[in-house]
Amino acid sequence: MSPEEYVQQKAAASGSSFYYAFLFLPKERRAAITAFYAFCREIDDVVDEVTDPGVAYTKLAWWHAEVLKSYAGEPTHPVMKALMPLAPNYRIEARHLQAVIEGCQMDLAQNRYLDFPNLRTYCHLVAGIVGEVAARIFGQTDDITTTYAHKLGLAFQMTNIIRDVGEDALRGRIYLPVNELQQFDVKAHEILKRQYSERFTALMKFQTERALALYDEALALLPETDRRAQKPGLMMASIYRTLLREIAADNYQVLHQRVSLTPLRKFWLAWKTQAFGKVQ
């Protein structure tokens, strides 16, 4: 299997909404975002699939060294072999990849966040930086687009956190800020035991309203000159905002299930954004 086939398989297997946005890109840009996304999946899988923290730290340390070697001209992993020929064209720097690794290391070091500013720091590493790289690959021409990309990445990550409350609880993780749990009188053990309540519903409504506001803020930051180039990000925003509305319509039943959109619906939302340029 070639490095290009490897990253394509890795990206497609994730079933992520991001994959549907990639389909509309020109060949080289699609190859670059697919390789970068495969890298992110590799790093994320270390945290999600390796149960021994010591082993996970070792694997992340290996990836840290692999990034340094790759930028020195000696990639060994298929993902890095696929990514490195394209990295200079889209200004993908070693610091971007190291930030993603650093964010995942935070997952190994802590499973609670005291407040939203602390959570926001984590989100910037695992999602804001990803948004920055994606914007470059899509064809960014205006520096302000980086601010848009960071804000949109935060909105995406907050959507993931809302969707995955139950799955994260099974791993002993609660990303919802501690002070906000206290504000709504939701106990950590209730989430870990996946117990619903009116208090939990109110907490999730608060989280969802903030996430939706972040999408609005991000979209307002996107310069008109880059709007056409950044359509893949707008496709993802359309898919993720629709998902948030589905979660709200289902009364935030996220503790015992993972709410998702069908592949056909994701493709339809992506196509509509590509065709009409509007985010649902």
C-alpha positions, -999 to 999 in steps of 0.1 A, spaced: 0 0 0 14 34 -10 15 63 15 -12 80 -5 -35 49 -4 -28 47 34 -39 82 42 -69 79 19 -80 48 37 -74 63 71 -95 94 63 -123 75 47 -125 49 76 -131 76 102 -165 84 87 -159 120 97 -179 150 84 -146 165 73 -142 138 47 -173 149 28 -159 185 25 -126 171 10 -144 155 -19 -150 189 -36 -114 200 -35 -89 200 -65 -67 169 -65 -35 183 -49 -54 202 -22 -75 171 -15 -43 151 -12 -28 176 13 -58 178 35 -63 141 34 -27 135 45 -29 161 73 -63 148 85 -48 112 86 -20 126 108 -46 140 132 -64 107 132 -32 88 140 -25 111 170 -61 111 182 -62 73 180 -32 70 204 -53 87 232 -86 70 224 -73 34 217 -42 30 240 -54 22 275 -20 24 293 -10 61 297 27 52 298 24 35 264 4 64 250 30 89 262 57 67 245 38 66 212 32 104 213 69 109 220 77 87 189 54 109 168 71 140 181 104 126 170 89 115 137 78 150 129 113 164 136 128 137 114 103 143 86 110 180 85 147 171 84 140 150 52 137 115 67 100 105 71 94 69 80 56 66 86 33 65 56 13 95 68 45 116 69 57 103 36 24 114 21 23 148 38 59 160 35 60 165 -3 29 188 0 37 206 32 58 234 17 32 242 -9 6 250 18 29 263 46 23 234 69 49 238 96 63 214 122 48 236 149 14 228 136 19 191 139 36 194 173 6 215 186 -18 187 177 5 162 196 7 186 226 -31 188 227 -35 151 228 -8 149 255 -32 171 276 -58 144 273 -34 120 290 -25 145 318 -60 157 327 -97 147 323 -113 178 337 -112 215 329 -119 241 356 -134 267 333 -140 277 297 -107 296 292 -88 264 302 -109 243 279 -104 268 251 -66 264 254 -70 227 248 -95 232 219 -70 256 203 -43 229 201 -65 200 189 -89 220 167 -79 257 162 -45 247 148 -62 221 126 -85 249 113 -54 271 106 -37 244 86 -69 235 67 -75 272 58 -40 273 43 -46 242 23 -80 255 11 -63 286 -4 -62 313 22 -51 347 9 -60 370 38 -43 369 73 -77 376 90 -88 341 77 -66 326 104 -87 342 131 -118 328 115 -102 294 113 -93 294 150 -128 304 160 -144 278 136 -121 251 150 -133 260 185 -169 257 174 -162 223 159 -145 210 190 -173 222 212 -197 204 190 -177 172 194 -176 177 231 -214 181 232 -220 151 209 -195 128 228 -204 135 264 -215 99 270 -185 83 251 -160 105 269 -177 96 303 -170 59 296 -133 69 294 -135 88 326 -133 122 309 -156 152 313 -147 181 291 -176 203 302 -160 230 325 -162 222 362 -175 257 371 -204 253 346 -213 219 360 -215 237 394 -235 265 379 -262 240 367 -258 218 398 -248 188 377 -225 164 396 -196 147 378 -208 113 390 -241 118 373 -224 122 340 -200 93 346 -230 71 354 -249 86 324 -278 99 344 -302 124 328 -319 152 346 -335 186 339 -303 201 352 -283 182 327 -306 193 299 -302 229 309 -264 225 310 -264 210 275 -287 237 262 -262 263 275 -233 245 258 -252 243 225 -262 279 225 -226 289 230 -214 266 202 -240 280 178 -228 315 187 -192 305 180 -202 295 145 -219 329 140 -188 347 153 -165 326 130 -185 331 99 -186 369 105 -148 369 106 -143 353 72 -132 379 47 -153 380 15 -121 376 -5 -115 341 9 -151 330 11 -150 310 -21 -117 293 -13 -129 284 23 -160 266 11 -148 232 25 -148 248 60 -183 262 54 -194 227 44 -182 214 77 -199 242 95 -232 234 78 -229 197 87 -219 204 123 -245 231 130 -272 207 116 -258 181 140 -261 205 169 -297 212 160 -305 175 158 -290 170 193 -312 198 206 -343 184 189 -336 150 205 -335 168 239 -298 162 244 -299 124 246 -261 122 244 -252 102 275 -262 68 261 -258 73 224 -238 92 198 -261 113 177 -250 115 140 -262 124 106 -264 98 78 -236 98 51 -262 108 25 -273 138 46 -237 149 52 -231 147 14 -263 166 7 -254 194 31 -218 196 17 -232 197 -19 -257 225 -11 -229 246 5 -207 240 -26 -235 249 -49 -250 279 -31 -223 290 -7 -247 292 23 -243 275 56 -274 258 69 
